[in-house]
Amino acid sequence: MMFNLSNHVTKKKTIPCLLNRFSYYVTEKGSPEEAKILDKNHNNLDEKLKKKRLLRRKKMPFVRRLRNSSLTLSSNGPWEKIPIDGEYSRVQPPNEVPVATLAHGLDRVLFNPGVHYLKDPRTNHFNFTPFLENITQPDDFDFEAIKPYITSSKDKSLIELARGMKKRYVGSTSSVSGVLSQFYFLMSNFKPINTSCLSEYFKKESKKFTRGMRTPASIYLRWNDGVYAVDVDKSYDIEETILSVLGKSLEKVLTLEPKKYERYLKENSAQITDEERNQPESYAYGELGQLLLRSQLDCHDSRLPRGTFDLKTRAAIPVRLDIRNYTDYLGYTLKRSHGLYESFEREYYDMIRSAFLKYNFQVRIGHMDGILVAYHNTRKIFGFQYVSREEMDIRLFGSSKIGNQVFHNALVMFESVLNEATRKYPQQTLRISLDTRQSKIGDTSVTYIFVEPVPASIKEKEEEHAMDEFFQTAAPENNDNKAYEPYKELTMYKLQTKSFVNGKVVLGPLDFKNPTKDKWKLWMNLKEIYEDDDEMKRVRFRTMRRKQASISLPNNKDRNPLLDRFREMSERCLRLEEEE
């Protein structure tokens, strides 16, 4: 049941544009005080827009001003309070598959905080087997011997499970974590990360999420006879490179003893049986509302509070900054605990800014305990670190209590957006893009959402196109390039939120004085924009796609000045190795 707390009438009514008031609605459980604050703050924020409209109106022909002089009070949709009841809960998997365990004595990393050097840099003594140091290169590993990744839309077991549970949407950790990150930026208004655990070197370093983390996210919502499956749009995703390829082989290194692992080398892969090649993956499932999500389980240790954890292979900073020229940094070494460069601390700092948020969502989706990180430069492994879910929560949110609420709110917003998109374009495959931006003065944020029906004629070509992008070396320079164009139909939405902490409205980044006890309530407002201005929607869409391309396919103009320094460090280390 919805009711109006302002003195506006709920029936359809028009008023002059000069008195542009907006009608807000709240749920029956909503607070009247919060509703009044929402109305007041929104009107204050719109003052500048009203002035701009007045200036534009003065320049308009009289007939056009007359035609645009009224609007419907309820056209902006309701402000709704995100419910705090209901939780993301575990779903029994259709098939029980054993989960791998760590090899080489690496399990002791799970129960001893901090970084564990593979080899002590002072004495060159190995703390773990030397077998782990040198990384098998892609040309030597038989990737056909391991089961390929299955996207949500091609996972028959997942879709059948959803039908049996009467769920409408399915997805995986990799396909939804980018979208959930956009919702977090919105609800927290780009809350800075917490680096208080780091040394003096990082006091003046940025506390913002990286540009790569903030880049717009795009997904495909694929229709399949009553179930929509979320697949990531890889048009500008260069992650399917040396890093993801090595990630697959390194998982085998960390969980198999040397003799068993060596069977996966091309020269020995004939020893692997068909049964081993076709061994199904182990998954965890969870559900909330109409969402059913899947997470691949990498590793297990019964002594951990939640049992399972993720394996993350983390390349050193120069490799990540210049992935296409990764061979230029094969000598870059992590040789110290603290410091701005060549240190594990630098990698941890960058991981907070560029990966912790996605890692956190992935761990929660899979009901996991944390992540085991293996630091490397694509040629050698340098060390290991276990990061628990609680540790990531503190760095990102302030506490696990807030982390749980962030995850819940993000899932609720995600389902709301999917419901609206499928209402607009029912029973068809869609591409959905989300771009969260902060206002210039930093007091609010907004997420712009683009929804496009995917023409049937090009659906089958999307994956091939995504793989072709891997071979590009720069973003297209032509501003009218077809790569940036939307499909034929396009709808644009604007999603806003407003936070109340202990009953007080929050302006600026979300902040808690006591993250373990403070009470946080979140309101959201979703509305369609530019309904009658198709060209403006397309201009905004092209701008969003260019932003994605600028991150994934940078031009030489965007070259990081640190790369020359990193290259010198790499060359120096390689020379020292040769001298030894």
Phi, psi and omega per residue, in radians:
M1 nan 2.355 3.137
M2 -2.066 2.514 3.047
F3 -2.546 2.745 -3.015
N4 -1.644 2.189 -3.142
L5 -1.657 -0.185 3.111
S6 -1.590 3.113 -3.124
N7 -1.592 0.261 3.036
H8 -1.378 2.599 3.067
V9 -1.379 2.685 -3.103
T10 -1.564 -0.320 3.118
K11 -1.329 2.835 -3.077
K12 -1.089 2.280 -3.119
K13 -2.699 2.566 3.113
T14 -1.964 2.590 3.100
I15 -2.411 2.761 -3.140
P16 -1.075 2.608 3.124
C17 -1.087 -0.537 -3.107
L18 -1.132 -0.401 3.106
L19 -1.890 0.800 -2.966
N20 -1.166 1.464 3.088
R21 -1.679 2.628 -3.123
F22 -2.040 2.404 -3.137
S23 -1.645 2.219 3.134
Y24 -2.008 2.544 3.126
Y25 -2.192 2.626 3.064
V26 -2.291 2.832 3.116
T27 -1.242 2.933 -3.071
E28 -1.069 -0.484 -3.125
K29 -1.498 -0.032 -3.049
G30 -1.232 2.782 3.128
S31 -1.600 2.234 3.090
P32 -1.013 -0.644 3.133
E33 -1.098 -0.747 3.130
E34 -1.124 -0.688 3.136
A35 -1.103 -0.718 3.119
K36 -1.124 -0.695 3.125
I37 -1.140 -0.707 3.109
L38 -1.041 -0.806 -3.123
D39 -1.095 -0.801 -3.101
K40 -1.137 -0.827 -3.110
N41 -1.124 -0.697 -3.121
H42 -1.142 -0.715 3.126
N43 -1.122 -0.681 3.109
N44 -1.094 -0.745 -3.122
L45 -1.168 -0.436 -3.096
D46 -1.522 -0.044 -3.098
E47 -1.018 -0.797 -3.136
K48 -1.104 -0.666 3.122
L49 -1.145 -0.660 3.133
K50 -1.097 -0.724 3.126
K51 -1.094 -0.730 3.114
K52 -1.112 -0.684 3.129
R53 -1.121 -0.703 3.132
L54 -1.086 -0.728 3.112
L55 -1.111 -0.721 3.128
R56 -1.142 -0.670 -3.114
R57 -1.109 -0.627 -3.138
K58 -1.118 -0.510 -3.120
K59 -1.541 -0.176 -3.103
M60 -1.351 2.599 2.961
P61 -1.071 2.630 -3.052
F62 -1.024 -0.717 -3.086
V63 -1.095 -0.706 3.141
R64 -1.196 -0.657 3.106
R65 -1.093 -0.693 -3.141
L66 -1.142 -0.720 -3.131
R67 -1.131 -0.564 -3.080
N68 -1.719 0.262 -2.954
S69 -1.526 0.134 3.109
S70 -2.514 2.771 3.060
L71 -2.647 2.843 3.131
T72 -1.463 2.326 -3.091
L73 -1.009 -0.720 -3.037
S74 -1.527 0.160 -3.044
S75 -1.178 -0.299 -3.084
N76 -1.596 0.005 3.048
G77 1.340 2.972 -3.064
P78 -1.524 2.612 2.864
W79 -1.499 2.172 -3.096
E80 -2.105 2.410 3.097
K81 -1.426 2.214 3.127
I82 -1.247 2.136 -3.091
P83 -1.160 2.558 3.132
I84 -1.706 -0.139 3.123
D85 -1.448 2.833 -3.090
G86 1.439 2.479 -3.138
E87 -2.470 2.713 3.078
Y88 -1.202 2.087 -3.003
S89 -2.145 2.687 -3.102
R90 -1.227 2.475 3.086
V91 -2.044 2.336 3.130
Q92 -1.106 2.164 -3.137
P93 -1.155 2.592 3.137
P94 -1.152 -0.502 3.118
N95 -2.356 2.308 3.097
E96 -1.528 2.045 3.138
V97 -2.099 2.295 -3.139
P98 -1.020 2.497 3.134
V99 -1.756 2.459 -3.110
A100 -1.117 2.787 3.053
T101 -2.165 2.810 -3.119
L102 -1.230 2.587 3.065
A103 -1.976 3.139 3.017
H104 1.111 0.357 -3.135
G105 1.278 0.269 -3.126
L106 -1.221 -0.229 -3.122
D107 -1.086 -0.392 3.133
R108 -1.207 -0.331 3.069
V109 -1.135 -0.535 -3.084
L110 -1.124 -0.457 -2.987
F111 -2.047 0.214 3.096
N112 -2.307 1.850 -3.051
P113 -1.029 2.700 3.068
G114 1.674 -3.096 -3.105
V115 -1.456 2.438 3.063
H116 -2.002 1.926 3.115
Y117 -1.124 2.367 2.984
L118 -1.169 -0.748 3.115
K119 -2.338 2.224 3.141
D120 -1.103 2.134 -3.060
P121 -1.186 -0.367 -3.113
R122 -1.469 -0.770 -3.059
T123 -1.832 -0.192 -3.056
N124 1.104 0.350 3.082
H125 -1.410 2.315 3.128
F126 -1.431 2.208 3.051
N127 -1.480 -0.320 3.047
F128 -2.334 3.042 -3.092
T129 -1.008 2.385 3.086
P130 -1.047 -0.331 3.108
F131 -0.948 -0.495 -3.067
L132 -1.389 -0.287 -2.949
E133 -1.180 -0.955 -3.043
N134 -1.521 2.197 -3.049
I135 -1.506 2.307 3.047
T136 -1.128 2.236 -3.141
Q137 -1.417 2.672 -3.040
P138 -0.935 -0.595 -3.124
D139 -1.156 -0.328 -3.078
D140 -1.750 -0.163 -3.069
F141 -1.820 2.391 -3.141
D142 -1.593 1.650 -3.093
F143 -1.272 -0.284 3.078
E144 -1.281 -0.202 3.138
A145 -1.462 -0.140 3.105
I146 -2.012 2.629 -3.059
K147 -1.191 2.290 -3.119
P148 -1.231 2.750 3.110
Y149 -1.172 2.411 3.130
I150 -1.901 2.129 3.104
T151 -1.235 2.857 -3.107
S152 -1.023 -0.724 -3.064
S153 -1.212 -0.333 -3.136
K154 -1.842 0.075 3.140
D155 -1.563 1.668 -3.077
K156 -1.104 -0.662 -3.136
S157 -1.113 -0.721 3.130
L158 -1.116 -0.774 -3.111
I159 -1.192 -0.691 3.098
E160 -1.161 -0.657 3.079
L161 -1.087 -0.727 3.121
A162 -1.105 -0.736 3.125
R163 -1.108 -0.712 3.126
G164 -1.138 -0.570 3.138
M165 -1.622 0.007 -3.115
K166 1.028 0.739 3.060
K167 -1.649 2.583 -3.050
R168 -1.663 -0.545 -3.044
Y169 -2.213 2.420 3.052
V170 -2.210 2.659 3.121
G171 -2.839 3.062 3.133
S172 -2.199 2.982 -3.126
T173 -1.006 -0.769 -3.084
S174 -1.233 -0.503 -3.071
S175 -1.499 -0.389 -3.070
V176 -1.931 -0.286 -3.033
S177 -1.126 -0.602 3.107
G178 -1.150 -0.705 3.115
V179 -1.173 -0.767 3.130
L180 -1.072 -0.586 3.101
S181 -1.103 -0.688 3.099
Q182 -1.086 -0.668 3.102
F183 -1.180 -0.615 3.103
Y184 -1.156 -0.745 3.100
F185 -1.014 -0.661 3.134
L186 -1.176 -0.944 -3.037
M187 -1.212 -0.464 -3.134
S188 -1.703 -0.084 -3.068
N189 0.932 0.842 3.102
F190 0.984 0.873 3.074
K191 -0.955 2.285 -3.141
P192 -1.192 2.741 3.117
I193 -1.336 2.860 3.129
N194 -1.793 1.954 -3.133
T195 -1.981 0.415 -3.080
S196 -1.119 -0.324 -3.126
C197 -1.402 -0.191 -3.049
L198 -1.554 2.919 -3.073
S199 -1.353 3.140 -3.110
E200 -1.036 -0.470 -3.108
Y201 -0.984 -0.488 -2.990
F202 -1.871 0.194 -3.126
K203 -1.100 -0.632 -3.087
K204 -1.739 0.040 3.132
E205 -1.354 2.765 -3.059
S206 -1.054 2.466 3.062
K207 -1.823 0.161 -3.132
K208 -1.541 2.735 2.969
F209 -1.180 2.637 -3.101
T210 -1.170 2.827 3.092
R211 -1.040 -0.654 3.125
G212 -1.086 -0.678 3.113
M213 -1.200 -0.606 -3.058
R214 -1.479 -0.117 -3.094
T215 -1.112 2.562 -3.129
P216 -0.962 2.619 -3.131
A217 -1.958 2.440 3.116
S218 -2.246 2.461 3.113
I219 -2.353 2.801 2.927
Y220 -1.839 2.321 3.054
L221 -1.873 1.711 -2.978
R222 -1.608 2.166 -3.132
W223 -1.385 2.325 -3.135
N224 -2.553 1.407 3.004
D225 0.863 1.037 3.064
G226 1.739 -0.222 -3.129
V227 -2.198 2.368 3.052
Y228 -1.779 2.280 3.131
A229 -1.935 2.319 -3.135
V230 -1.601 2.065 3.014
D231 -2.062 2.538 3.122
V232 -1.302 2.503 3.047
D233 -1.510 2.029 -3.056
K234 -1.757 0.362 -3.107
S235 -0.981 -0.659 3.132
Y236 -2.159 0.555 -3.131
D237 -1.794 1.968 3.131
I238 -1.759 0.259 -3.127
E239 -1.162 -0.429 -3.136
E240 -1.372 1.108 -3.095
T241 -2.235 -2.658 -3.140
I242 -0.985 -0.581 -3.061
L243 -1.217 -0.830 3.138
S244 -1.235 -0.588 3.098
V245 -1.123 -0.827 3.107
L246 -1.142 -0.565 3.127
G247 -1.001 -0.658 -3.133
K248 -1.185 -0.745 -3.116
S249 -1.312 -0.604 -3.136
L250 -1.182 -0.519 3.059
E251 -1.062 -0.680 3.094
K252 -1.185 -0.685 3.128
V253 -1.034 -0.760 -3.032
L254 -1.332 -0.332 -3.040
T255 -2.013 -0.004 3.141
L256 -2.177 2.530 3.030
E257 -1.224 2.724 -3.017
P258 -0.841 -0.833 -3.077
K259 -1.116 -0.691 3.129
K260 -1.230 -0.661 3.142
Y261 -1.153 -0.725 -3.047
E262 -1.108 -0.284 3.070
R263 -1.172 -0.357 -3.123
Y264 -1.506 -0.061 3.018
L265 -1.266 2.606 -3.048
K266 -0.992 -0.618 -3.092
E267 -1.259 -0.275 -3.095
N268 -2.116 -0.042 -2.939
S269 -1.153 -0.238 3.091
A270 -1.126 -0.331 3.140
Q271 -1.297 -0.286 -3.096
I272 -1.380 2.235 -3.100
T273 -1.349 2.818 3.089
D274 -1.080 -0.606 3.125
E275 -1.091 -0.704 3.114
E276 -1.199 -0.696 -3.135
R277 -1.121 -0.593 -3.068
N278 -1.735 0.204 3.119
Q279 -1.046 2.138 -3.110
P280 -1.174 2.711 3.108
E281 -1.357 2.748 3.081
S282 -1.681 2.251 -3.098
Y283 -2.194 2.663 2.931
A284 -1.985 2.598 -3.096
Y285 -2.233 2.629 3.076
G286 -2.589 2.742 -3.099
E287 -2.478 2.590 3.006
L288 -2.661 2.203 -3.109
G289 1.052 -2.195 3.141
Q290 -1.682 0.142 -3.124
L291 -1.661 2.373 2.975
L292 -2.230 2.061 -3.044
L293 -2.029 2.618 -3.083
R294 -2.123 2.463 3.091
S295 -2.358 2.249 3.073
Q296 -1.306 2.374 -3.115
L297 -1.737 2.076 -3.075
D298 -1.500 -0.740 -2.974
C299 -2.652 2.777 -3.067
H300 -2.477 2.469 2.966
D301 -2.577 2.011 -3.012
S302 -1.099 -0.288 -3.127
R303 -1.373 -0.265 3.103
L304 -1.356 2.608 -3.101
P305 -0.954 -0.652 -3.123
R306 -1.939 0.060 2.994
G307 1.456 -0.978 -3.038
T308 -1.805 2.783 3.094
F309 -2.663 2.838 -3.108
D310 -1.658 2.589 3.023
L311 -1.771 2.194 3.133
K312 -2.157 2.147 3.074
T313 -1.752 2.002 -2.960
R314 -1.911 1.959 3.122
A315 -1.322 2.618 -3.130
A316 -1.132 2.786 -2.982
I317 -0.954 -0.777 -3.108
P318 -1.137 -0.568 3.102
V319 -1.125 -0.763 -3.127
R320 -1.204 -0.599 -3.121
L321 -1.296 -0.463 -3.050
D322 -2.402 1.055 -2.968
I323 -1.067 -0.562 -3.103
R324 -1.255 -0.353 3.116
N325 -2.060 0.666 -3.028
Y326 -1.055 -0.457 -3.121
T327 -1.201 -0.226 3.095
D328 -1.293 -0.184 -3.016
Y329 -2.167 0.462 -3.106
L330 -1.188 -0.269 3.110
G331 -1.723 -0.098 3.130
Y332 -1.146 2.162 -2.957
T333 -2.162 2.494 2.992
L334 -1.604 1.857 -2.986
K335 -2.079 -0.029 -3.126
R336 -2.520 2.825 -3.118
S337 -1.364 -0.724 -3.044
H338 -2.143 2.748 3.103
G339 2.280 2.848 -3.091
L340 -1.280 -0.533 -3.086
Y341 -2.333 2.698 3.128
E342 0.935 0.646 -3.111
S343 -2.333 2.660 3.036
F344 -1.162 -0.545 -3.135
E345 -1.095 -0.705 3.119
R346 -1.094 -0.714 3.140
E347 -1.157 -0.665 3.117
Y348 -1.153 -0.762 3.111
Y349 -1.026 -0.832 3.131
D350 -1.147 -0.568 3.125
M351 -1.168 -0.662 3.075
I352 -1.050 -0.796 -3.053
R353 -1.289 -0.603 -2.951
S354 -1.965 -0.177 -3.018
A355 -2.472 -0.476 -3.027
F356 -0.967 -0.671 -3.072
L357 -1.121 -0.821 3.100
K358 -1.153 -0.738 3.109
Y359 -1.012 -0.740 -3.104
N360 -1.097 -0.798 3.104
F361 -1.112 -0.697 -3.135
Q362 -1.132 -0.717 3.113
V363 -1.107 -0.722 3.137
R364 -1.197 -0.707 3.120
I365 -1.038 -0.677 -3.107
G366 -1.619 0.160 -3.139
H367 0.967 0.644 -3.051
M368 -1.646 2.929 -3.061
D369 -1.594 -0.494 -3.100
G370 2.982 -2.740 -3.120
I371 -2.332 2.491 2.969
L372 -1.802 2.091 -3.075
V373 -1.771 2.292 3.007
A374 -1.950 1.987 -3.107
Y375 -1.496 2.343 -3.075
H376 -2.691 3.060 3.048
N377 -2.188 0.381 -3.067
T378 1.385 -0.245 3.104
R379 -1.911 -0.675 -3.104
K380 -2.396 2.609 2.989
I381 -1.630 2.400 -3.087
F382 -1.880 -0.501 -3.095
G383 3.095 -3.137 -3.039
F384 -2.398 2.676 3.096
Q385 -2.670 2.401 3.048
Y386 -1.787 2.240 3.128
V387 -2.082 2.023 -3.108
S388 -1.356 2.848 3.077
R389 -1.028 -0.704 -3.119
E390 -1.107 -0.655 3.115
E391 -1.139 -0.748 3.086
M392 -1.106 -0.667 3.124
D393 -1.012 -0.768 -3.112
I394 -1.148 -0.742 -3.114
R395 -1.167 -0.563 -3.054
L396 -1.700 -0.854 -2.931
F397 -1.943 -0.438 -3.078
G398 1.922 -0.537 3.117
S399 -2.890 2.862 3.092
S400 -1.227 -0.492 3.093
K401 -1.059 -0.826 3.111
I402 -1.208 -0.656 3.114
G403 -1.033 -0.733 3.106
N404 -1.084 -0.716 -3.118
Q405 -1.239 -0.654 3.078
V406 -1.021 -0.848 -3.126
F407 -1.068 -0.788 3.121
H408 -1.071 -0.844 -3.124
N409 -1.076 -0.724 -3.127
A410 -1.092 -0.733 3.124
L411 -1.145 -0.697 3.122
V412 -1.113 -0.772 3.120
M413 -1.131 -0.692 3.119
F414 -1.045 -0.829 3.131
E415 -1.105 -0.676 3.126
S416 -1.080 -0.743 3.124
V417 -1.145 -0.752 3.121
L418 -1.114 -0.672 3.109
N419 -1.084 -0.766 -3.130
E420 -1.182 -0.712 -3.135
A421 -1.113 -0.757 -3.121
T422 -1.338 -0.380 3.001
R423 -1.207 -0.708 -3.134
K424 -1.215 -0.735 -3.111
Y425 -2.270 1.407 -3.036
P426 -1.263 2.572 2.964
Q427 0.940 0.848 3.047
Q428 -2.698 2.807 -3.135
T429 -1.346 2.371 -3.077
L430 -2.193 2.695 2.896
R431 -1.942 2.247 -3.094
I432 -2.155 2.240 3.134
S433 -2.137 2.453 -3.127
L434 -2.207 2.292 -3.113
D435 -2.307 1.850 -3.132
T436 -1.645 2.263 -3.104
R437 -2.275 2.591 3.097
Q438 -1.737 2.496 3.106
S439 -1.126 2.783 -3.077
K440 -1.052 -0.606 3.136
I441 -1.554 -0.094 2.992
G442 1.414 0.179 -3.083
D443 -1.557 -0.348 3.129
T444 -2.469 2.891 3.039
S445 -2.345 2.817 3.118
V446 -2.509 2.521 3.056
T447 -1.906 2.121 3.060
Y448 -1.644 2.287 -3.041
I449 -2.093 2.228 3.124
F450 -1.958 2.220 -3.125
V451 -2.120 2.212 -3.111
E452 -2.311 2.259 2.936
P453 -1.215 2.337 -3.124
V454 -1.520 2.096 3.126
P455 -1.017 2.399 -3.093
A456 -1.045 -0.504 -3.065
S457 -1.207 -0.343 -3.081
I458 -2.039 0.034 -3.106
K459 -0.992 -0.748 -3.054
E460 -1.280 -0.283 -3.083
K461 -1.598 -0.175 -3.023
E462 -1.057 -0.808 -3.079
E463 -1.155 -0.681 3.114
E464 -1.101 -0.721 3.125
H465 -1.086 -0.724 -3.127
A466 -1.065 -0.706 3.137
M467 -1.241 -0.570 3.104
D468 -1.100 -0.534 -3.119
E469 -1.074 -0.425 -3.111
F470 -1.014 -0.559 -3.031
F471 -1.553 -0.014 3.062
Q472 -1.286 2.602 3.135
T473 -1.965 -0.164 3.130
A474 -2.745 2.776 3.092
A475 -1.249 2.589 3.110
P476 -1.025 2.400 -3.087
E477 -1.581 -0.366 -3.126
N478 -1.346 2.102 -3.076
N479 -1.118 -0.372 -3.130
D480 -1.715 0.298 -3.099
N481 -1.023 2.408 -3.087
K482 -1.127 -0.348 -3.125
A483 -1.076 -0.407 -3.089
Y484 -1.657 -0.101 -3.030
E485 -1.380 2.476 3.031
P486 -1.331 2.987 3.026
Y487 -1.245 -3.077 -3.009
K488 -1.069 -0.819 -3.135
E489 -1.773 2.481 -3.108
L490 -2.615 2.263 3.028
T491 -2.123 2.453 -3.098
M492 -2.124 2.399 3.128
Y493 -2.169 2.811 3.074
K494 -2.198 2.126 -3.135
L495 -1.961 2.219 3.123
Q496 -2.208 2.696 3.058
T497 -2.335 2.808 3.036
K498 -2.456 2.255 -3.099
S499 -1.814 2.503 3.007
F500 -2.173 2.137 3.077
V501 -1.953 2.076 -3.075
N502 0.941 0.662 3.065
G503 1.493 -0.039 -3.108
K504 -1.927 2.374 -3.125
V505 -1.177 2.515 -3.130
V506 -1.845 2.122 3.006
L507 -1.938 2.263 -3.043
G508 1.688 -3.039 -3.140
P509 -0.994 2.492 -3.132
L510 -1.058 2.251 -3.065
D511 -2.431 2.491 3.138
F512 -2.234 2.295 3.057
K513 -1.313 -0.627 3.104
N514 -2.361 1.530 -3.027
P515 -1.054 -0.361 -3.115
T516 -1.489 -0.271 -3.070
K517 -2.185 -0.433 -3.091
D518 -1.013 2.531 3.120
K519 -1.753 2.167 -3.066
W520 -2.049 2.213 3.049
K521 -2.086 2.468 -3.083
L522 -2.217 2.328 3.066
W523 -1.963 2.639 3.117
M524 -2.373 2.675 3.138
N525 -2.472 2.082 -3.123
L526 -2.066 2.193 3.130
K527 -2.532 2.659 3.075
E528 -1.411 2.474 3.136
I529 -2.261 2.830 -3.122
Y530 0.915 0.732 -3.107
E531 -1.062 -0.593 -3.083
D532 -1.915 0.303 -3.106
D533 -2.298 1.396 -3.073
D534 -1.113 -0.648 -3.102
E535 -1.151 -0.678 3.116
M536 -1.128 -0.707 3.084
K537 -1.034 -0.727 -3.109
R538 -1.234 -0.625 3.069
V539 -1.099 -0.787 3.141
R540 -1.138 -0.650 3.118
F541 -1.129 -0.796 -3.135
R542 -1.083 -0.658 3.093
T543 -1.085 -0.736 3.125
M544 -1.113 -0.755 -3.114
R545 -1.205 -0.598 3.080
R546 -1.133 -0.627 3.109
K547 -1.124 -0.738 3.077
Q548 -1.061 -0.767 -3.110
A549 -1.172 -0.628 -3.096
S550 -1.148 -0.479 3.115
I551 -1.436 -0.801 -3.031
S552 -1.432 -0.553 -3.084
L553 -2.240 1.197 -3.009
P554 -1.190 2.594 3.006
N555 -1.428 2.918 3.086
N556 -1.069 -0.454 3.130
K557 -1.107 -0.467 -3.094
D558 -1.579 0.160 -3.064
R559 -1.038 2.294 -3.140
N560 -1.289 2.217 -3.109
P561 -1.120 -0.308 3.141
L562 -1.281 -0.325 -3.029
L563 -1.089 -0.643 3.102
D564 -1.100 -0.689 3.111
R565 -1.155 -0.734 3.123
F566 -1.114 -0.654 3.139
R567 -1.125 -0.695 3.102
E568 -1.116 -0.727 3.097
M569 -1.059 -0.749 -3.129
S570 -1.098 -0.816 -3.123
E571 -1.115 -0.653 3.127
R572 -1.125 -0.761 -3.138
C573 -1.150 -0.659 3.119
L574 -1.150 -0.656 3.103
R575 -1.133 -0.711 3.129
L576 -1.126 -0.665 3.116
E577 -1.106 -0.714 -3.139
E578 -1.150 -0.659 3.136
E579 -1.159 -0.585 3.141
E580 -1.255 nan nan
